[in-house]
Structure formats: C-alpha cells, structure tokens
Amino acid sequence: MTKNTTEQNDKLTKNILIVGVGGQGTLLASRILGAVFADCGHDVKVSEVHGMSQRGGSVVTHVRYGKSVASPIVEKGQADVILAFEKLEALRYVSFAAKDCLMIVNNQELNPMPVIAGATTYPQGIFEEIKRCGVEPIVIDAKQGAIKAGSAKAVNLVIIGKFAKRSGIGKQIFVSAIKNLVPEKMLELNLKAFEAGYACIPVADAK
C-alpha cells in the first residue's frame, strides 16, 4: 500500500471514543457500535483500555471504522464522536476531539477517588470548559432515562440510543445489534433504555 493510499484510508476512517468509569457498561457499548458498523459493511477495530475499573476509575474504549482500518487506537485530536458516560470524563478526554466532533455527555457526577478520599472537590463549570476547548456538547440526563427504563445501570444504552438518532444509520440496525449482544433476561430493559435515549431531549441548562 502506498503512502497516498494510506493517507486516503485514514481520512475515510471514522473514530469514536467511549469514556466513562468502571461499571458503566462502556465495553458493551463499544461492542454494540462495532456490530452496527460491521453490519453496515465497514472494517471495524475496537480497542479496550481499562483503567482502575474495579474502583470506578476512568475507562475508555476506542472504535474505528471505515473501508480499511489499520490501528484500533484513536489519537488526540482525531475523535469524530465522543460518547461520555460521566461529565468529568468528557472533560478529561476533550483533547481527543476532532474539528466538528459530536460529543454526547451523560449529565451525571460520579466522584473519582481523590474526591471520595477528600483530597479535592468535584470540578465545577465542566461544560463551560469543554466549550472553551471548541466542542459543543449534547448533554442528556441518561441516568434518568435509564431509571425510567427500569435500571440506573442502563445509561450506556440510553447514550447509544441518542447516538443512533444522530448517526444517520437505520434504527433497526442498532436494535439487531442489541438483540444479538445482550442476554435474553436483560434484553427488554436494554431495548427500553435504547428507546429512551433515541427519544430524549438534551438538557438545556447543564453546567
């Protein structure tokens, strides 16, 4: 493969970063997206980067798709989409955003270990800071949508639902991926959470 061909493929490749904390279901979200893009005929690479997930630490997964994808890793400044399951994690990874990045953020605070330990306080003005970095986040109350669906733990599917609405990809492709990847006993809950995200309205006064 020539250098020009490689550069062309890189431009055609789309990059998604999924960020959150341990226990929020980022891995399932990345698998669902991987299945969706594969079903659309793309080459897909998914990379899981686990932080201190057992302690609620930062967790990030990379999803890249296109005609031909070489590396599974999204570099800084290259993320076309950032799905943030917690708002401090959105700020932590805003430097990965490309120009015109679509950032969907769950308006939820989960205290990191330094805050729990009393060494610091949870930062304020997070969305203002994200905007100063050149990104206009779409903020949703994914936790509330998940609770209405039946479990606060289903925020991942709410966020996937919101992304599906904005993606331009047929809704049924997402539904099929969810049905193939979610255990039967949890399927109804997850589909309800997906629908809640698909229909949700962004939070107007998020801070």
SVG drawing of the C-alpha trace seen along z (x, -y; Angstrom):
<svg xmlns="http://www.w3.org/2000/svg" viewBox="-40 -29 44 44">
<polyline fill="none" stroke="black" stroke-width="0.4" points="0.0,0.0 1.4,-3.4 1.7,-6.4 -1.0,-8.3 -3.4,-5.3 -2.7,-5.0 -3.4,-8.7 -6.6,-8.4 -7.8,-5.5 -7.0,-7.4 -9.3,-10.3 -12.1,-7.8 -11.8,-6.1 -14.1,-7.4 -13.1,-7.5 -15.3,-7.1 -14.1,-7.4 -16.3,-5.9 -15.4,-7.2 -16.7,-6.6 -15.9,-4.9 -15.8,-1.3 -19.2,0.4 -21.0,-1.9 -21.0,0.5 -18.6,-1.1 -17.4,2.3 -20.9,3.4 -21.5,0.0 -18.3,0.4 -19.3,4.0 -22.8,2.8 -21.2,0.0 -18.7,2.4 -21.5,4.7 -23.5,1.9 -20.7,0.6 -19.8,4.2 -23.4,4.7 -23.1,1.5 -20.2,3.2 -17.3,1.4 -14.0,2.8 -14.1,2.2 -11.4,2.2 -12.3,1.9 -9.7,1.4 -10.5,1.6 -8.3,-0.4 -9.2,0.3 -8.2,-2.0 -8.9,-1.3 -12.3,0.1 -12.9,2.1 -12.6,-1.1 -14.7,-3.3 -11.6,-4.6 -11.5,-6.0 -12.2,-3.6 -12.0,-4.3 -12.7,-2.3 -11.8,-3.1 -13.9,-2.3 -12.6,-2.9 -14.4,-2.0 -14.0,-2.5 -13.0,-0.8 -9.8,0.4 -8.7,-0.2 -5.1,0.5 -4.8,-0.7 -7.5,-0.4 -6.3,-3.4 -7.9,-6.9 -5.2,-9.6 -5.6,-13.0 -7.5,-15.4 -8.9,-12.6 -12.2,-11.6 -15.2,-12.3 -17.5,-11.2 -17.0,-11.2 -19.7,-9.4 -19.1,-10.3 -21.0,-8.4 -19.9,-10.8 -19.3,-14.5 -15.8,-14.8 -14.7,-12.0 -15.9,-14.2 -13.6,-17.0 -10.8,-14.5 -10.9,-13.4 -11.9,-16.6 -8.4,-16.9 -9.2,-13.9 -12.0,-15.7 -11.5,-16.5 -13.0,-19.5 -16.8,-19.4 -16.7,-16.5 -20.1,-15.1 -19.9,-14.8 -22.8,-13.3 -22.5,-13.6 -24.4,-12.0 -25.1,-14.8 -24.0,-12.7 -21.4,-13.2 -19.5,-10.1 -16.8,-11.1 -13.3,-9.9 -11.1,-8.5 -9.4,-11.8 -12.8,-13.4 -14.0,-10.3 -10.8,-10.5 -11.4,-14.2 -8.2,-15.3 -10.1,-17.6 -13.6,-18.5 -15.6,-17.7 -14.8,-20.4 -17.5,-22.9 -18.2,-24.6 -17.2,-21.4 -19.4,-22.2 -18.2,-25.7 -14.6,-24.4 -15.5,-21.9 -17.0,-24.7 -13.8,-26.7 -12.0,-23.8 -14.1,-24.3 -16.6,-21.5 -20.4,-22.0 -21.5,-19.0 -25.0,-17.5 -25.9,-16.9 -28.6,-14.4 -29.9,-13.0 -29.0,-9.4 -29.4,-8.2 -33.0,-9.4 -33.8,-7.8 -32.2,-4.6 -34.2,-4.7 -37.4,-5.1 -36.4,-2.1 -36.0,0.0 -32.4,-0.4 -30.0,-3.2 -27.3,-0.9 -28.6,-1.2 -27.1,-4.6 -24.9,-3.0 -28.0,-2.1 -29.5,-5.5 -26.4,-7.1 -26.3,-4.6 -29.9,-5.5 -29.1,-9.2 -26.1,-8.5 -28.3,-6.3 -30.7,-9.2 -27.9,-11.4 -25.9,-8.8 -27.9,-8.6 -27.8,-4.8 -31.1,-2.9 -32.6,-2.4 -33.2,1.3 -29.5,2.0 -28.9,0.8 -31.8,2.9 -30.5,6.0 -27.0,5.5 -28.5,5.1 -30.6,8.3 -27.5,10.2 -25.3,9.0 -27.5,8.5 -28.5,11.6 -32.2,12.5 -33.0,11.8 -31.7,8.2 -32.9,7.5 -36.2,5.8 -34.6,3.4 -31.8,2.6 -34.2,2.0 -36.3,-0.3 -33.2,-2.2 -32.2,-2.5 -35.6,-3.8 -35.4,-6.3 -32.1,-7.6 -33.4,-7.7 -36.3,-10.0 -34.6,-12.1 -34.3,-15.8 -30.9,-17.4 -30.6,-19.2 -30.9,-23.0 -29.1,-24.3 -26.3,-21.8 -23.3,-23.2"/>
</svg>
